[in-house]
Amino acid sequence: MKVFSTVLILLFLVLQYKLWCGHGGVKHLLKSQQAIAQQHVSNDQAKAQNQLLTAQVRELQSGYEVLEEHARYELAMVKKGEAFYRVVQPESSQSRNHER
């Protein structure tokens, strides 16, 4: 009877180890759930970015105002008859002292 009890206890301990630490056990399940949650966050960010890009494409296809704004601010283009002025901020006295 003592041998049988020892075998049962050992079997129980082995099964508990496999349940908690083995492949497909609780530890693996928790890691998988965490990876899935991170992937959901990543997917949501990608969906938001895709929606923003889709809206920008629609705006560019539908009118010239957005295209003109893009050309003005990102490419520094001007219309005929317009003058382009660039305002440069003077360097601060502290940054000049550090350069010397």
N, C-alpha and C positions, 0 to 999 in steps of 0.2 A: 504494500500500500504506500509506503514511503517513497519508493521509486516512481510509482505512478504519479504521486503528487509533485515530485520534483520535475518529472517530464512535462506535466501540465503547466507548471510555473514557468519552465524554460520556454515552452511553446508560446505561452501567453506573452512573455517578454519579447520574443522574436517577432511576434505579430504586432505588438505595440510599437516596436522599433520601425518595422516596415510601414505601419500606419502613419507615424509621425515624421519619419526621416527618409523613408524609401521613395523611389521614383513613383509618382502618382499619388503620394501621400499628402498629408495636410500641408507640409512645408512647400511642396511643389504646387499645390493648389493655390496657396496664398501668393506665391511668386507669380503664377499665371494670372490671377485676378488683378494684381498690381500692374502687370504688363498690359493687360487689357484696358485698365483704367487710363494708363498713360497714352495708349494708342487712341482711345476715345478723345482725349484732350487734343492730341495731335491732329486727329481727323476733323474735329470741330474748328481748330485754327485754320486748317487747309480749306475747309468749306467757306469760312468767312472771307479768306483771302480770294478764293475763287469767285465768290459773289461780288466782291469789290472789283476784281478785274473784269468780270462780265459787265458790270455797270459802266465801267470806264470804256470798254469796247463799244457798248451801245451808244454812249454819249459821243464818242469819236465818229461813229457811223452816222449818227443822226444830224449833227450840226457842225458848223464851222467855228462856233464860239469857243468850244472846248479845245479844238485844234489850234485856234489862234492863241488862246491862253497858254497852251503847252509850248507853242513856238516862242512866245514872248518871255516866259519865265524860265524855261529850261534850256532854250537854245539862244536866248538873247537876240531874237529877231525883232525888227521894227518895220512898220508900214512905210510906204513912200510918203515923204513929206513930214515924217516924224523925226524928232531929234532924240538921241539916246544919251542920257547923262548918267555917269557912274559916280557915285558918292563914296569916297574912300575915307574911312575914319583915321585920324592921326594916331600914331603910336603913343601909348602912355609913357610918362617919364620913367616909370619903374622898369618897363621892358627895355628901354634904351640903356638904363644903367646896368642891367644884367648882361647885356651884349658886350659891353666894354671890357 
